Amino acid sequence: LVTSNGFSGAYRRTGYSISASAIAGEGTSMERDYDYSSKVHFADLEDADGIGRRAGERAVRALNPRKMASMKCPVIFEARLASSFASLLAQAANGSGVVRGTSFLKDMMNKQVFAKGVSIIDDPLLVRGLSSKPFDAEGLLCDRLNLVEDGVLSNWLLDGRTAAKLDLTSNARAARSTSGQPTPSSTNLWLANGTVSAHEMIGSVSDGIMITSMFSSGVNMVTGDYSRGAAGLRIENGEITHPVSEITIAGNLKDMFSNLTPANDLEMKSSTNAPTCMVEGMTVAGA
């Protein structure tokens, strides 16, 4: 990267990945699921046997799904889906949306957004991180940034342009392609671990659902309204009982964030990560 203000710098990074998709069942009663591993160093890749086995187990557990009645209940999101909460927070905390007034969190700086104890971190200097980099797209040196600390929204994601419009200083979150201008973006982003295990979290639910797949995008970043098609596993009396499908989960992100509880099973599998998370009081629309 060479810029008009005199900056000149470069860096290199490798990347390796492995994935498996599995199909279970027969005829018209088939289900599909997947697993993957993506790392900067080849030696860090997970074992191929384990990837394939988990993909197969996930496909099998989804066989013969049932429909369920509409209800309001606790909803647990598997870790690979819970990472979307970190992404949605980053979108709402993006300086571009704040400047335009199109973020539902535009007036929430230094206010309680999540429950106490919840933290969301963006760290471009994470060792072996998939999106690690020493400087941003405007040549500013990068550093770790706490977007949410103890539930409080603490920072926006800023580049030079958005920082100037908000009368702030860029925190080196500029990203760009070769054909576009810089815009704020996260790097290695994660929602930090909570204190309970995923097993304990499931055991605490007397009547609810664990979401294992989602489709369709129904998130309004201006209002925070959230609605997505989903499938998952029914939880009854603290036990997973059977798969369910053809449901819609809905809520508002302000309420969802404030009622979110993270488990302690965080894994750094991609650029954006989270542990298993539970959101109390979501609307589940079924048959």
C-alpha angles and dihedrals in degrees: 000000000000119000135189092247091067102266119141123173145139140188138181133217137179126215136196133179142177128190142173133198119199131196121202132186132029141262112358093339100079131131131195133204139159149206132198147175125214122182142162092228122051091220090062095059115117119247114278092226091057092048092052094044094052092047090053094046091050092050092049094049089057094057120119097012121193131214121243137207121256114267147147111249148134112293121203118202119206112239094254089057097036088066085077088073091062089047093050092049090050091051091050091046094048111123093224092062092043091052091050092044091237098122121095087217096053092116098037104085111139090007131116108270101155130029117280112279096035116120133179118196134191114198121175090179096060108138109250090358115160092232100033117140136161097224138017131241091277095051097256118142112251129232139173116284129197107213093178123023120186088340095309121120101238109170145017122225102250140184125183097275098047092042091054092050091051092044090243137115122262114254092205098259097132115135130175146166122231090261102043141063122255118278131175117270140161124249121194099000128181144164106230126241123273126211105260130073122243088245091055090047092054090046091056093059116090095179122009148088141262113219115223101168137020134190139178119043114246105158121129108201092192096058101017092236110157129195127156138165112243150167129206150131126303116237118206125173092348095308133103104240111171144339121269131197143178095051134135123213118205143176142116119282093229090059093039093052093048091049097045122119120187124213123217102253101098115159125182098231100142141001091284119042143169139169122247107295135200124208117196123221103013122159114245114193113201138158 
